[in-house]
Amino acid sequence: MSEIIFSVSGVRGIYGDSLTLPVVVHYTLAFAKFCRDNKKSRKIIVGRDGRLMGDEVSAVAIYTLSIAGFEVIDIGVVPTPTVQLAVEKLKAAGGIAITASHNPQQWNGLKFLDSDGTFLKSKQIDEVKKNLKTNKFSFVNIDKPAKLKVDDTWIDKHIGYVLKLNYINTAKIKRRKFKVVVDAVNASGSVIIPRLLKKLGCQVVELYCNGSGKFPHLPEPLPHNLKLLSAGVRKHKADIGLAIDPDGDRLVLICEDGKPFIEENTIVTVVRNVLKHSKKKNKVCVNMSTTRAVEDVANDYKGKVSRTPVGEINVVNEMKKVKAIVGGEGSGGVIVPKVHYGRDASVGVALVLNELADFKGKVSEYKNTIPQYHIEKAKIETKGDPSGLLKRIEKEYRKKDCRVSTLDGVKFDFAEYWIHLRKSNTEPIIRIITEAKSKKEAVRIQTEFLKGLNY
């Protein structure tokens, strides 16, 4: 039997195996107690990413919240960012997004949101874990559960907030008449992304946008999973292809020639566009594993970059602290606080098209204007607690000519490249990320590093 994974990225498990309906009830009750103990509101927002069996998980979570005394607003199949936005705007006690993000079809889960629409912080997760152990929950009369409201207006409201961004020149984007192919893996981006694109004057080819929840391929938007999108872009002679992960918080692009734009370049493009249209020096936040190209672009506009541990809530917390105007993660996550504090593919789509409208050339040509780096990723399965390995490697590299950071695992910053090792938030593995100025160098450096691990 597989295990439940519970971290700042939420609860995830294989549906019917580790994630059973009684497990959903237990975690939902623990979250309800957290909300009852910490919030005045008795309102909780629930939305789901559309994946198969998500309706069952959602129904159980909603009823559990109801008998725990909360008014539930069910906003249906929507991106996780839409749930975040609804929680914030409706001043709810919190929210639950039913999703396993980019995990394969058989997975599902629950992402717990605080009253401001952001994910729970580590200390808050600890509170929920404590509730799981104590099993001391409150219930209303089972014959009189709290009210349930269904509200299907939040996709249009979300689009409205995106288009209100003063960075967005809608008229300029419309003049370009972009032809766009969309692969939303038939999940939560199936409605919002095509609808947003049409409002921006684009001709939309909906490749996998039927909302069935049946993924046509592995859902993580990595190049080897996007071959059908690449072929679709070439077939339809489109200007660009957009890949959206199941819960609609990551955006990855395909150039007009069918080649990957590279997922790290999504945040670089957005940072450039936001800083370009800002009237003063501004701050940017990204995580430790995001490309150095962010610093290069920020320097062009006298911006300053802060780095955080991997995990959306870590980036969000730092953005609030330093008052950053844009941030995100190299996996295709874009955060613009003027809409809300959360990764949001819809915001990313609008800002990428805004930048391309300024550029006027092809997407592949624009890609060549971005500082050139290459990232190699590897992972090793953990054999118990990997902390000893990380400490051993850290001690060894402190003797070398590099800057060492232990903010998130351990990262070694050399003049020409960097290596980052960290425990995954979602899987029992250590991720190893290496960035250099060419693929050849990145592969060589990472290969040599892995050989030296002896793990």
Summary of the structure (lengths in Angstrom):
residues: 455
radius of gyration: 21.6
end to end distance: 25.5
largest distance: 68.0
contacts: 1675
relative contact order: 0.11
helix: 38%
strand: 24%
